[in-house]
């Protein structure tokens, strides 16, 4: 492992990478590195294969020549991430060559829908909003008719599609067509805008009461019928105006119940709180933990059972019964991890039942996360403590390329920041 992670990588600076990008010759490959790659890095608006560019920068810096055999991909990406560069996965070698030659991604045809969304940053969206506002493209919110998605930038609302298209152009990406903004790509774009901190909403089709009004009426006036006719077996519930009901109530008013964490975040943006069902076992465990009759060791043993009932069942539903990092789907080894611990939610008990305050992890990652030996950055990349030796990392299957299967929601990022602070991570060193 050490041979694939040269210590001299730490001597590489941003200037070295920029210099390598400037002397990059698209007609020649970097000696010792394959021409095909699954990872690319953006430098000065151009895209390059990660390992090859790091290898070239290493040589230009006078640190010696590297090859694909002596430089690991994970090590190269880690150093690039530490230096603040944006990376994308899945772009073909032909696209990398075209990008490096022409200073932008190749044209995106209507039939090719996927595009690296992380290339669009907050500054691009804000600049796009300024341009659209100058053109008079500010929208009324809520819309009097229709069901278009809208994005709020500052005090103004803009068409979701117009804003994404303009932001892409300002970011140096190719023209985006409407067919590139249909399911499932449009949801991915909305998730990315949310991670950048923008509020997104959609008004219901004309002549239908707004969602909150219809949900309020259903919870207050039709409760007996709801209890009999809607399903509630996903261990989630709705909270609105101090009234509680199963998520199946959404089906009753013609809406789709949440099936993943993005749905939960989307509903909360509209004012509908989604919580897991309270578990009587959790309350009993909490009572035991406050008892003076149990030893510290016994309390430690029983505390691991907190959240492993209804909370875990809800996370299993929302995450497809698979570990959010490894994809392992063996139920018996999956654990529900509270990001902000149960004991830290004493003054905010609603957070104990917030599905966004949970990670579904396999047992080894759950234990590492609880003790702060791993954490996750705001974009979902794993952070590994220096306390874990290389041998331990190999034995536990932990490496720098691991990441959460879905980008954290804005609210989940707040919980992850709390976990990093509790376990001693220095956010100023995390990019």
HUSUL-V460125 format. One record per pair of residues at least 12 apart in sequence whose C-alpha atoms are under 10 Angstrom apart, sorted by the first residue. I is the first residue (numbers start at 1). J is the second residue. Records with the same first field share a line. If there is no record, write none. Layout:
# HUSUL-V460125
I=J, J
This chain:
# HUSUL-V460125
1=70, 71, 72, 75, 390, 391, 394
2=70, 71, 72, 390
3=69, 70, 71, 72
4=66, 67, 68, 69, 70, 71, 72, 73, 74, 75, 76
5=70, 71, 72, 73, 74, 75, 76, 78
6=66, 70, 71, 72, 75, 76
7=75
8=58, 63, 64
9=54, 55, 57, 58, 63, 71, 75, 76, 78, 79, 80
10=79, 82, 83
11=58, 61, 63, 79
12=54, 57, 58, 60, 61, 63, 79, 80, 83
13=57, 58, 61, 79, 80, 82, 83
14=43, 57, 80, 82, 83, 84, 85
15=57, 61, 83
16=53, 54, 56, 57, 58, 59, 60, 61
17=43, 44, 53, 54, 55, 56, 57, 58, 60, 61, 80, 83, 85
18=43, 44, 53, 57
19=43, 56, 57, 60, 61
20=43, 52, 53, 54, 55, 56, 57, 58, 59, 60, 61
21=42, 43, 44, 46, 47, 48, 53, 54, 56, 57, 100
22=43, 44, 46
23=56, 57, 60
24=48, 53, 56, 57, 100, 101
25=97, 100, 101
26=48, 96, 97, 98, 99, 100, 101
27=97, 101
29=52
30=51, 52, 53, 55, 56, 66, 67
31=52, 55, 56, 65, 66, 67, 68
32=52, 55, 65, 66, 67, 68, 69, 70
33=49, 51, 52, 53, 55, 56, 66, 67, 68, 69, 71
34=49, 51, 52, 67, 68, 93
35=49, 52, 92, 93, 94, 96, 97
36=49, 52, 91, 92, 93, 94, 96
37=49, 50, 51, 52, 73, 89, 90, 91, 92, 93, 94, 96
38=50, 73, 88, 89, 90, 91, 92, 93
39=51, 73, 77, 87, 88, 89, 90, 91, 92, 93, 96
40=52, 53, 77, 86, 87, 88, 89, 90, 91, 92, 93, 95, 96
41=53, 54, 77, 80, 81, 85, 86, 87, 88, 89, 96
42=80, 85, 86, 87, 88, 99, 100, 104, 119
43=85, 86, 87, 100, 103
44=85, 103
45=86, 99, 100, 103, 104, 105, 119, 171, 172, 173
46=96, 97, 98, 99, 100, 101, 102, 103, 104, 105, 172
47=86, 87, 88, 91, 95, 96, 97, 98, 99, 100, 101, 102, 103, 104, 105
48=87, 93, 95, 96, 97, 98, 99, 100
49=87, 88, 91, 92, 93, 96, 97, 100
50=73, 74, 76, 77, 80, 87, 88
51=66, 67, 68, 71, 72, 73, 74, 75, 76, 77, 80
52=66, 67, 68, 71, 73, 76
53=76
54=66, 71, 73, 75, 76, 77, 79, 80
55=67, 68, 70, 71, 76
73=400, 401
74=399, 400, 401, 402
75=399, 400, 401
77=400, 401
78=400, 401
80=431
81=381, 430, 431
82=429, 430, 431
83=430, 431
84=430, 431
85=431
86=118, 119
87=116, 118, 119
88=115, 116, 117, 118, 119
89=116
90=114, 115, 116
91=105, 114, 115, 116
94=106
95=107
99=173
103=172, 173
104=169, 171, 172, 173, 174
105=172, 173, 174, 175
106=173, 174, 175
107=173, 174, 175, 176
108=173, 174, 175, 176, 177, 180
109=174, 175, 176, 177, 179, 180
110=175, 176, 177, 178, 179, 180, 181
111=177, 179, 180
112=176, 177, 179, 180
113=176, 177, 178, 179, 180, 181, 182, 183, 184, 185, 186
114=180, 181, 184, 185, 188
115=168, 173, 174, 176, 180, 185, 189
116=173, 189
117=164, 168, 173, 185, 188, 189, 191, 192, 193
118=189, 192, 193, 196, 379
119=167, 168, 171, 172, 173
120=164, 167, 168, 169, 170, 171, 172, 173, 189, 192, 193, 196
121=167, 168, 170, 171, 192, 193, 196
122=167, 193, 195, 196, 197, 198
123=167, 170, 171, 196
124=163, 164, 166, 167, 168, 169, 170, 171, 172
125=153, 163, 164, 165, 166, 167, 168, 170, 171, 193, 196, 198
126=153, 154, 163, 167, 198
127=153, 163, 166, 167, 170, 171
128=153, 158, 162, 163, 164, 165, 166, 167, 168, 169, 170, 171
129=151, 152, 153, 154, 156, 157, 158, 159, 162, 163, 164, 166, 167
130=153, 154, 156
131=163, 166, 167
132=158, 159, 162, 163, 166
133=156, 157, 158
137=156, 157, 158, 159, 162, 163
138=152, 156, 157, 158, 159
139=151, 152, 156, 157, 158, 159
140=156, 157, 158, 159
141=156, 157, 158, 201, 202, 203
142=157, 201, 202, 203, 204, 210
143=202, 203, 204, 205, 206
144=203, 204, 205, 206, 207
145=203, 204, 205, 206, 207, 208
146=202, 203, 204, 205, 206, 207
147=201, 202, 203, 204, 205, 206
148=160, 161, 201, 202, 203, 204, 205
149=161, 186, 190, 200, 201, 202, 203, 204
150=162, 163, 190, 199, 200, 201, 202, 203
151=163, 164, 190, 193, 194, 198, 199, 200, 201, 202
152=197, 198, 199, 200, 201
153=197, 198, 199, 200
154=198, 199
157=199, 200, 201
158=200
159=200
160=181, 186, 189, 190, 193, 200, 201, 202
161=176, 177, 178, 180, 181, 186, 189
162=176, 178
164=176, 181, 186, 189, 190, 193
165=177, 178, 180, 181
187=262, 263
188=262, 406, 407
190=262, 266
191=262, 265, 266, 406, 407, 408, 409, 410
192=407, 408, 409, 410
193=410
194=262, 265, 266, 408, 409, 410, 411
195=378, 379, 407, 408, 409, 410, 411, 412, 413
196=409, 410
197=409, 410, 411
198=410
199=266, 269, 270
200=266, 269, 270
201=266, 267, 269, 270
202=266, 270
203=270
211=250, 253, 254, 255, 267, 270, 271, 272
212=240, 241, 270, 271, 272
214=250, 253, 254
215=238, 240, 245, 249, 250, 252, 253, 255, 272
216=239, 240, 241, 243, 272
217=253
218=245, 249, 250, 252, 253
219=238, 239, 240, 241, 243, 244, 245, 246, 249
220=241, 243, 244, 245
222=249
223=244, 245, 249
225=252
226=245, 246, 248, 249, 252
227=245, 246, 248, 249
229=248, 249, 251, 252
230=245, 246, 247, 248, 249, 250, 251, 252
231=246, 247, 248, 249, 251, 252
232=245, 246, 247, 248, 249, 277
233=246, 247, 248, 313, 314, 317
234=246, 247, 248, 257, 258, 259, 276, 277, 310, 313, 314, 315, 316, 317, 318
235=247, 275, 276, 277, 278, 279, 309, 310, 311, 312, 313, 314, 315, 316, 317
236=248, 257, 258, 274, 275, 276, 277, 278, 310, 311, 313, 314, 315, 317, 318, 353, 354, 355
237=249, 273, 274, 275, 276, 277, 278, 314, 353
238=250, 257, 267, 272, 273, 274, 275, 276, 277
239=271, 272, 273, 274, 275
240=271, 272, 273, 274
241=271, 272, 273
244=273, 274, 275
245=274
246=274, 275, 276, 277
247=274, 275
258=274, 317, 318
259=314, 317, 318, 319, 320
260=314, 315, 316, 317, 318, 319, 320, 355
261=315, 317, 318, 319, 355, 356, 406, 408, 409, 412
262=318, 356, 406, 407, 408, 409
263=318
264=318, 354, 355, 356, 409
265=355, 356, 409, 410, 411, 412
266=409
268=411
273=354
274=353, 354, 355, 356
275=311, 314, 350, 351, 352, 353, 354, 355, 356
276=310, 311, 312, 313, 314, 315, 350, 351, 352, 353, 354, 355
277=309, 310, 311, 313, 314, 353, 354
278=307, 309, 310, 311, 350, 352, 353
279=306, 307, 308, 309, 310, 311, 353
280=309, 310
281=305, 306, 307, 308, 309, 310
282=303, 305, 306, 307, 308, 309, 310, 311, 342
283=306
284=306
285=299, 302, 303, 304, 305, 306, 307
286=299, 302, 303, 306, 342, 343
288=302, 303
289=302, 303, 343
303=342, 343
304=335, 336, 337, 367
305=335, 336
306=336, 337, 338, 341, 342, 343, 352
307=335, 336, 337, 338, 341, 342, 352, 353, 358
308=334, 335, 336, 337, 338
309=336
310=336, 353
311=336, 337, 338, 352, 353, 354, 355, 358
312=334, 335, 336, 337, 338, 355, 358, 359, 360
313=335, 336, 360
314=336, 353, 355, 358, 360
315=335, 336, 337, 355, 356, 357, 358, 359, 360, 361
316=329, 331, 334, 335, 336, 359, 360
318=355, 360
319=359, 360, 405, 406
320=360
321=334, 360, 361
322=334, 360, 361, 362, 405
323=335, 336, 359, 360, 361, 362, 363, 365, 366, 404, 405
324=359, 360, 361, 362, 403, 404, 405, 406
325=359, 360, 361, 362, 365, 380, 381, 382, 402, 403, 404, 405, 406
326=361, 362, 365, 397, 398, 402, 403, 404, 405
327=360, 361, 362, 404, 405
328=361, 362
329=362
330=362
331=362
332=362, 363
333=361, 362, 363, 364, 366
334=359, 360, 361, 362, 363, 364, 365, 366
335=358, 359, 360, 361, 362, 363, 364, 365, 366, 367
336=355, 357, 358, 359, 360, 361, 362, 363, 366
337=357, 358, 359, 360, 361, 362, 363, 365, 366, 367, 369, 370
338=351, 352, 353, 354, 355, 356, 357, 358, 359, 360, 366, 369, 370, 415, 419
339=351, 352, 356, 357, 358, 359, 369, 370, 375, 412, 413, 414, 415, 416, 417, 418, 419, 420
340=352, 357, 358, 370, 412, 414, 415, 416, 417, 418, 419, 420, 422
341=357, 358, 370, 415, 418, 419, 422
342=357
344=418, 422
351=415
354=412
355=412
356=408, 409, 410, 411, 412, 413, 414, 415
357=411, 412, 413, 414, 415, 416
358=412, 415, 416
359=404, 412
361=404
364=396, 397, 398
365=396, 397, 398
368=384, 385, 388, 396, 398
369=383, 384, 419, 420, 423
370=419, 423
371=422, 423
372=384, 385, 387, 419, 420, 421, 422, 423, 424, 425
373=385, 386, 387, 388, 423, 424, 425
374=386, 387, 388, 398, 420, 423, 425
375=416, 417, 419, 420, 423, 425
376=402, 403, 404, 408, 413, 416, 417, 419, 420, 430
377=403, 404, 407, 408, 413, 416, 417, 420, 427, 430, 431
378=407, 408, 409, 410, 412, 413, 414, 415, 416, 417, 427, 430, 431
379=403, 404, 406, 407, 408, 409, 410, 413, 431
380=402, 403, 404, 405, 406, 407, 408, 409, 412, 413, 416
381=400, 401, 402, 403, 404, 405, 407, 408, 431
382=398, 399, 400, 401, 402, 403, 404
383=398, 399, 400, 401, 402, 403, 420, 425, 430
384=398, 399, 400, 402
385=424, 425
